[in-house]
Amino acid sequence: MRGLRTAGLPFVVGFLVPVLVQRLIGWWLNSGQGVAVVLGGMLVLSALVTWPGNGARWGRAAAVGAGGFAGSTAVLVWIGPGTIWPIVLVVAAALLAAAVAAGGALTSWLQARARPR
């Protein structure tokens, strides 16, 4: 149950990123601005949820990514998936995973640099 509590909020926040971008800009993979906003938001969220140095930090980062993917899938179903939806979801998953990994790696790097030698 503890894992659900620590991953629940990051999942929900990750889910909201593509949903909010859909409301403001449109389908995020249709424009460079949409891609930049979603991936930048996912990177920042991933960095924020991995900043506390306790053990489940990569689990929280994965929850952000899973939420972003679930939100993207929900938006795609909502607007109509079209004929290439499997390819679109693979591309979305790859981009979201890269952004989440970059945010977590940035946090790890910053924490390592902040430690006294």
C-alpha positions in Angstrom: 0.0 0.0 0.0 2.9 2.4 0.7 4.1 2.1 -2.9 0.7 3.1 -4.2 0.7 6.2 -1.9 4.2 7.3 -3.1 3.5 6.6 -6.8 -0.2 7.7 -6.9 0.4 11.5 -7.0 3.3 11.3 -9.5 1.1 9.1 -11.8 -1.8 11.6 -11.6 0.4 14.6 -12.2 2.1 12.9 -15.1 -1.4 12.0 -16.5 -2.4 15.6 -16.4 0.5 16.9 -18.5 -0.7 15.6 -21.9 -4.3 16.2 -21.0 -3.7 19.9 -20.2 -1.5 20.3 -23.2 -4.4 18.9 -25.3 -6.7 21.5 -23.9 -4.3 24.4 -24.5 -2.3 23.5 -27.6 -3.8 20.3 -29.2 -2.4 16.9 -29.6 1.2 17.2 -28.4 2.9 15.2 -31.1 1.4 17.5 -33.8 3.6 20.5 -33.1 7.1 21.3 -31.9 5.6 23.5 -29.2 3.5 20.7 -27.9 6.4 18.3 -27.9 8.6 20.8 -26.1 5.9 21.6 -23.4 5.1 18.0 -22.7 8.7 16.7 -22.6 9.8 19.7 -20.6 7.0 19.3 -18.2 7.8 15.5 -17.8 11.5 16.3 -17.3 10.8 18.8 -14.6 8.2 16.6 -12.9 10.6 13.6 -12.9 13.3 15.8 -11.4 11.0 17.0 -8.7 9.7 13.6 -7.7 13.2 12.1 -7.7 14.8 14.9 -5.7 14.1 13.5 -2.2 16.9 11.0 -1.8 14.9 8.0 -0.3 14.7 4.6 -1.9 11.7 4.7 -4.2 12.7 7.7 -6.3 13.0 5.8 -9.6 9.7 4.2 -8.8 8.2 7.7 -8.6 9.9 8.7 -11.8 8.4 5.6 -13.5 5.0 6.6 -12.2 5.3 10.0 -13.8 6.2 8.4 -17.1 3.4 5.8 -16.8 1.0 8.6 -16.0 2.1 10.6 -19.0 1.7 7.6 -21.3 -1.7 6.8 -19.8 -2.7 10.5 -20.3 -1.4 10.4 -23.9 -3.4 7.2 -24.6 -6.5 8.7 -23.1 -6.2 11.9 -25.2 -5.5 9.8 -28.4 -8.7 7.7 -27.8 -10.6 10.9 -27.0 -9.6 12.7 -30.2 -9.8 9.6 -32.4 -6.8 7.4 -32.8 -6.6 7.3 -36.6 -4.9 4.5 -38.5 -1.3 4.8 -37.2 -2.2 4.9 -33.5 0.2 2.0 -32.5 3.2 3.8 -34.1 2.1 7.1 -32.4 1.9 5.4 -29.0 5.4 3.8 -29.5 6.9 7.2 -30.4 5.1 8.9 -27.4 6.3 6.2 -25.0 9.9 6.5 -26.3 9.9 10.3 -26.0 8.2 10.3 -22.5 10.7 7.6 -21.2 13.6 9.7 -22.4 12.3 12.8 -20.7 11.6 11.0 -17.5 15.0 9.3 -17.5 16.7 12.7 -18.2 14.9 14.3 -15.3 15.9 11.5 -12.9 19.5 11.5 -14.2 19.7 15.3 -13.8 18.6 15.0 -10.2 21.1 12.2 -9.5 23.9 14.2 -11.0 22.9 17.3 -9.0 22.7 15.4 -5.8 26.1 13.8 -6.4 27.7 17.2 -7.1 26.1 18.7 -3.9 27.6 16.0 -1.6 30.8 17.2 0.2 33.9 15.4 -0.8 
